[in-house]
Amino acid sequence: MATTHANTAALIYDWNEKERTGPLLRRAPRFVDESIRDGIQSPSVRDPSIEQKMELVRLMDRMGVQAVNLGLPGAGRRAQEDVERLLRFIVEEKLRITANCAARTVASDIHPIIDISQKVGVPIEVMTFIGSSPIRGYTEGWDNERLKKHTHEAVKLGVDHGLPVGFVTEDTTRSHPKTLDVLFRTALEAGAGRLVLCDTCGHATPDGLRNLLNFTRGVLRSMDLEETVELDWHGHNDRGLALVLGLYAFEWGFHRVHGCGLGIGERVGNCSLDLLLLNLYLLGQLDPKQHDLSCLVEYVEKISESTGVPIHPSYPLAGRDAFRTATGVHAAAIIKATKTGDHDLADRVYSSVPARVFGRKQEIEIGHYSGRSNVIFWLREHGYEPSDELVDRVFNFAKSQNHTLTTEEVKAVIAG
Ligand SMILES: CC(C)[C@@](O)(CC(=O)O)C(=O)O
């Protein structure tokens, strides 16, 4: 693996690399951060302040995320003000990140995007969305003719004002090919430069994603647009597959994948953008000159702080427990590796994510599953001489408890 130190690599047989069918990308992956649009549609999420949104956009930019959805200006005055301020912020700070905004396929949602774009003098990509599945058509009472008319008018409105337009079919993964064929053609003929395929309800399996992509490619090919129109994948996590599908989407040729920090978003959330970045990094698919992931943990923490969504203790990389162990067998191995002085080795003995690369640290704790080596290591780390008597005392106390000891608890036992 490209990101493993040579010493450690010799000690790991990497089945991941034996034969790769997963992400080996034909082109550099690009990302759309939906945290401050779809992310904040989650019922448990608090709307971050404008300052917090700016901070998040700055972190996205540092991580090399190419585009951010700034919101849905059609939602009202506050959304419009936020979008305008964020767009000005991007310009003033000379960030590389580009902006897009969500809009229903109605003129009243698209006009505010045109207005803000003209006011600030920067193009905003219009991401105009329409429910395209039969189940949505049934509940909303829309027929295909109506969908087609709205699609044509909305895309044309953005294009006529010189804005790039992405056409977003909600619930694409449960939509009939005949409907998609009509809608894609209508949008592309009206000048859409991008199709956004959506797994709005988190329905797709990897087969579903591939079948849909092949179908969509067929439509583009028949219009001779395969080389010019870009494809985005936007997925939700109802079945817990969003991250895996995000990785496959890149593998199979999507240009961009959408995601949210900490995987927040409607219901069970979107594809986790931080875990997508982490995985592509571990697969050696991110150019380190373009993607500074030293702030990846900070990004997840800021998402959590600003939205009020806690980070689950076992959440990969940023979770409190991601690099902690109290278990005797695990700790003993890590302690031995630490003694070699090779930190990469110590970080990899019991994790496939190297903590130190992301500014985190492997920690050894003391609990009822611990061995004496945990206690000795802990005492040394905290500046205590591990005498036999002291080790016994802490060890026996830990065995009588049902949880991992806190620093205060260990100190109280040491104090006697
Ligand atoms: C707008 C679209 C991309 C959506 O997020 C739906 C929405 O938020 O209305 C989806 O998942 O299909």
Ligand as a Chemical Component Dictionary entry (heavy atoms), coordinates in Angstrom:
data_LIG
# 
_chem_comp.id                   LIG 
_chem_comp.type                 NON-POLYMER 
_chem_comp.pdbx_formal_charge   0 
_chem_comp.three_letter_code    LIG 
# 
loop_
_chem_comp_atom.comp_id 
_chem_comp_atom.atom_id 
_chem_comp_atom.alt_atom_id 
_chem_comp_atom.type_symbol 
_chem_comp_atom.charge 
_chem_comp_atom.model_Cartn_x 
_chem_comp_atom.model_Cartn_y 
_chem_comp_atom.model_Cartn_z 
_chem_comp_atom.pdbx_ordinal 
LIG C1 C1 C 0 -31.682 17.342 -3.870 1  
LIG C2 C2 C 0 -31.356 15.898 -3.881 2  
LIG C3 C3 C 0 -29.924 15.670 -4.255 3  
LIG C4 C4 C 0 -31.740 15.146 -2.582 4  
LIG O1 O1 O 0 -30.860 15.512 -1.555 5  
LIG C5 C5 C 0 -33.170 15.316 -2.177 6  
LIG C6 C6 C 0 -33.517 16.559 -1.367 7  
LIG O2 O2 O 0 -32.835 16.917 -0.430 8  
LIG O3 O3 O 0 -34.558 17.133 -1.666 9  
LIG C7 C7 C 0 -31.593 13.651 -2.827 10 
LIG O4 O4 O 0 -31.017 12.970 -2.005 11 
LIG O5 O5 O 0 -32.105 13.169 -3.822 12 
# 
loop_
_chem_comp_bond.comp_id 
_chem_comp_bond.atom_id_1 
_chem_comp_bond.atom_id_2 
_chem_comp_bond.value_order 
_chem_comp_bond.pdbx_ordinal 
LIG C1 C2 SING 1  
LIG C2 C3 SING 2  
LIG C2 C4 SING 3  
LIG C4 O1 SING 4  
LIG C4 C5 SING 5  
LIG C4 C7 SING 6  
LIG C5 C6 SING 7  
LIG C6 O2 DOUB 8  
LIG C6 O3 SING 9  
LIG C7 O4 DOUB 10 
LIG C7 O5 SING 11 
# 
